[in-house]
Amino acid sequence: MTVELITGYAGTPHISSDEVGAYNAGLVGPGDYALATGDQLAGSMTSSTVFSLKSGDAVLNGRHVHLAGTSTVEITAGTAGQKRNDLVVLRYTRDTATNIEGCRLVVIKGTSTTGTAADPAHNTDSILNGVATHDMPLYRIPLDGIIVGTLVPLFNVLKPMADVWDSLSQPLFQTGTVNLVKGGVGGGKTWWTNITFPKPYKMAPMVWTNSTDVALLSEAQDITAIGFRFGVRNVDSNATQKDMFPRWFAYGELV
């Protein structure tokens, strides 16, 4: 077993791509992802045989790849009466003799058929397991005869941590109380009030109530994204004998 400080000065070069890749994979995940940078790897067909990929960043099994400007690759024209799926991939390679690593844009040509076209095979084994070739599928290019169909994106764009934090920090849960003064609800009577949520929801949330007293029953009706009717029923034969503070709770996705 070896213990090594990666982010530390050792006097000589000591950090490997495997170590950085493992760190990245631990942060963003072990799969293949695009990052929310540049043009986020937007693809298009600039002609019937030329695919263009705009700028962005990708992480392939922890390996970071940066794409600047626009990259292009050519595809083989379709055949009349035949259907075919081509795949555009980012291909990671490692020379097993020198261990020099690289990445380039590649088109994997599919098999023509008169039936339903299938995607061609690509290299799916993980770089984290030491493979020398790995493909990150970017787009499917469907061809029907000589007609190029609509490109199909095959990758996920990871949100920045700031966006994820903002979504997690939104208070989905809200609560409040109402003040029922002594004698405020007569025996066997129901008292109603309208509650407006401090912050509105995108749609009607889940709402539940707590009467806080055995002599009272509480309920919520007419729930909307902005509020509801709060009802408190006095099940006793006498008017309420003390100040009470029934509570409501709401849970949902905030605007």
Buried (B, 14 or more C-beta within 10 A) or exposed (E): EEEEEEEEEEEEEEEEBBBBBBBBBEEBBBBBBBBEBBEBBBBEBEEEBEBBBBBBBBBBBBBBBEBEEEBEBEBEEBEEEBBBBBBBBBBBBBEEEEEEBEBEBBBBEBEBEEEEBEBBEBBEEBBBEEBBEBBBBBBBBBBBBEEBBEBBBBBEBBEEEEEEEEEEEEEEEBEBEBEBEEEBBBEEEBBEEEBEBEEBBEEBBEBEBBBBBEBBBBBBEEBBBEBBBBBBBBEBEEBBEEEBEBBBBBEBEBE
